[in-house]
């Protein structure tokens, strides 16, 4: 093993990436219906690798975690602020129940197994994965007025209890949130995540990246006019004002002719009709025979996202705008969707639009260009990240994390994680309101989350795994076993309370809230991976922020009660 130690000493980053690679490979293996997952697998491999002796700078852990938690906040900022209000009461209560049951479990187990104040506080810090307890408990021990050597011994025991229990504290939370909770609820995280996403999208089906509707709402059809309609293009297009269609091309006698509203159609004309499915189907009797393909009748359509900046449309209903733009103003354009702060609005006549709303329009290139210029600013999708906005957000978050207030003698702070989360929420919310800058592509967000969390967990395993194993060998399995109870029991009690008292009925949202109430970032990462969307993020953000306060307060309480 000496050669491995020398290798990892020369290149500690190799140990990090080795743990990631092997951990994610193990995480893909299935044992019956149980699957460990990449984050938990990486943690276990990191603990094994740590036994040869690996030193990774704590700054690496801090950077990776800040990137992960900022990306989580950025992605969910719009939904987070729109969800604040009465609906957050459940999350507040859930976080409080977790903290209280955690405190009770630690005190009871400490008295049953004769743990001193230091070990009890350390078990709480590790078993509940709240490192801030180490600081608050250490300060409380220092104020007990004990002899200097006794104070040092108890404070050292805090670190020992933390080292022994922290690894399972992370791993156990994953098991509860990803494996036990779905079985308890009788549904999968993924299914409920899709159902909730569909509900939030005003009933529109939530499609994955490789999915599309079998019957799309906008269609194009080619018809041969079998009778003489004796009608102009405009007559046919606006035969039903509520469900208009557009005639994009006309071919007569083998030649294409310019399409205008006053063009009279004749028997034998070939026409390309584009519109909403219901309108196209309704207009079919006016046309005649549908053709499969005609040379030259192809037309490329475009879809563009446009931020509404024209105050002419501000605080008007969709029906008002439809009437005011009838005719040539919106000819050939179909509004696919209007969304506000990432949430789709119902496409009903009485829906009021506002400046800042994102309008998705569909039509021929020249029509899209003309109408989008009248609406506002076109959002040009890009794979590049706006590092000015990203860097500024992280700096603001880390500055917030440095702030501290005192509750009596107890210093309370959000820390770098809480600060980065809050900043991510704010910067993500503002980006949703002003979408012409601050680009952070979905792929980049996913990479920051995956690499940030998995890398953070690996550094934790590499840093504390060796010490934890040595401590277990010296002190036996008692402290480790107590840590297992402290990790699992409060989560199970909170899970039952959340289901039957708080009435959580969506597994994805519940898993996010439960992992946040335990400040269990690895568990949350696995929940996100299972959900494959951001539904668990909003409840997690609320309970995570509360847990940073509630669980931190446990340090002096445990010192006082044990």
Secondary structure as UniProt FT lines:
FT   HELIX           2..10
FT   HELIX           12..28
FT   STRAND          30..31
FT   TURN            32..33
FT   STRAND          34..35
FT   HELIX           38..50
FT   TURN            51..52
FT   HELIX           58..83
FT   HELIX           86..88
FT   HELIX           89..113
FT   HELIX           117..127
FT   TURN            128..129
FT   HELIX           132..142
FT   TURN            143..144
FT   HELIX           148..174
FT   HELIX           175..180
FT   HELIX           181..185
FT   HELIX           189..200
FT   TURN            201..203
FT   TURN            209..210
FT   STRAND          218..225
FT   HELIX           233..237
FT   HELIX           241..243
FT   STRAND          245..252
FT   TURN            253..254
FT   STRAND          255..257
FT   TURN            261..262
FT   TURN            267..268
FT   STRAND          270..276
FT   HELIX           277..287
FT   STRAND          288..291
FT   TURN            295..296
FT   STRAND          301..308
FT   HELIX           311..313
FT   TURN            314..315
FT   STRAND          316..317
FT   HELIX           318..324
FT   TURN            325..326
FT   HELIX           327..330
FT   TURN            331..332
FT   STRAND          333..340
FT   TURN            341..342
FT   STRAND          343..344
FT   TURN            349..350
FT   STRAND          352..353
FT   TURN            355..356
FT   STRAND          358..364
FT   HELIX           365..375
FT   STRAND          376..379
FT   HELIX           387..402
FT   STRAND          405..407
FT   TURN            408..409
FT   STRAND          410..412
FT   HELIX           415..433
FT   TURN            435..436
FT   HELIX           442..475
FT   HELIX           478..500
FT   HELIX           507..517
FT   TURN            518..519
FT   HELIX           521..531
FT   HELIX           535..550
FT   TURN            551..553
FT   HELIX           554..561
//
